[in-house]
Amino acid sequence: EQATTLKVASEHFPGFTSTGNRISAVLYDKTGKQVAEASSPQGHFNLVHQLQPGNYQLEVTGRSGGGSNANDDNRYELHVDY
């Protein structure tokens, strides 16, 4: 109902390394227009963006420098605050 600051951060699960893992996030508005982007080659992105009320979609992608997609190093969690 009012403008807010969206904060989304990624973090690998404890005990797993993020070294060599590139992860990124792209935020789209309801029309599909990109409104924000964040990425990091260290495996942890931090997206902070001021938003107007509405619906948004967050796309998170990643690639590991070593291992397959089934590797536990590719697992992460997202922390969201607004």
C-alpha positions as CSV (number, residue, x, y, z in Angstrom):
1,E,0.0,0.0,0.0
2,Q,3.0,2.3,0.3
3,A,6.5,2.6,-1.0
4,T,9.1,0.4,0.7
5,T,12.7,-0.7,0.5
6,L,13.1,-4.3,-0.5
7,K,16.2,-6.1,0.8
8,V,17.1,-9.6,-0.5
9,A,20.4,-11.3,0.4
10,S,21.6,-14.8,-0.5
11,E,23.6,-17.1,1.8
12,H,25.0,-20.6,1.4
13,F,23.9,-23.1,4.0
14,P,26.4,-23.4,6.9
15,G,29.1,-25.9,6.2
16,F,29.1,-25.4,2.5
17,T,31.6,-23.1,0.6
18,S,30.5,-20.3,-1.7
19,T,33.9,-19.9,-3.2
20,G,33.7,-20.1,-7.0
21,N,29.9,-19.9,-7.0
22,R,28.5,-17.0,-9.1
23,I,24.9,-16.1,-8.0
24,S,22.7,-13.3,-9.3
25,A,19.2,-11.9,-8.9
26,V,17.0,-9.9,-11.2
27,L,13.9,-8.2,-10.0
28,Y,11.1,-7.6,-12.5
29,D,7.9,-5.5,-12.2
30,K,4.5,-6.7,-13.2
31,T,5.1,-5.8,-16.9
32,G,8.3,-7.8,-17.0
33,K,10.6,-4.8,-17.0
34,Q,13.8,-5.3,-15.1
35,V,13.9,-2.9,-12.1
36,A,16.9,-4.1,-10.1
37,E,19.9,-6.5,-10.4
38,A,22.5,-7.8,-8.0
39,S,25.3,-10.4,-8.4
40,S,28.5,-11.7,-6.9
41,P,31.2,-14.1,-7.9
42,Q,31.7,-14.9,-4.2
43,G,28.3,-16.6,-3.9
44,H,26.4,-14.0,-1.9
45,F,24.4,-11.2,-3.5
46,N,22.7,-8.3,-1.7
47,L,19.9,-6.6,-3.6
48,V,18.5,-3.4,-2.0
49,H,15.9,-1.3,-4.0
50,Q,13.2,1.2,-3.3
51,L,9.9,0.0,-4.7
52,Q,6.4,1.4,-5.2
53,P,3.4,-0.8,-4.3
54,G,2.7,-3.6,-6.7
55,N,3.6,-7.1,-7.8
56,Y,7.2,-8.1,-8.5
57,Q,9.0,-11.3,-9.6
58,L,12.5,-12.2,-8.4
59,E,14.6,-14.5,-10.6
60,V,17.7,-16.1,-9.0
61,T,20.3,-17.9,-11.0
62,G,23.7,-19.4,-10.2
63,R,26.6,-21.3,-11.5
64,S,29.2,-23.3,-9.6
65,G,32.8,-23.2,-10.6
66,G,33.2,-26.8,-9.6
67,G,30.6,-29.6,-9.3
68,S,27.3,-30.3,-10.8
69,N,23.9,-28.8,-10.2
70,A,23.1,-31.6,-7.8
71,N,26.1,-30.6,-5.7
72,D,25.3,-29.3,-2.2
73,D,27.5,-26.3,-2.8
74,N,24.7,-25.0,-5.1
75,R,22.2,-24.7,-2.3
76,Y,21.5,-21.4,-0.7
77,E,18.8,-19.6,1.3
78,L,17.3,-16.1,0.7
79,H,16.8,-13.5,3.4
80,V,14.1,-11.0,2.6
81,D,13.1,-7.8,4.5
82,Y,10.9,-4.9,3.5
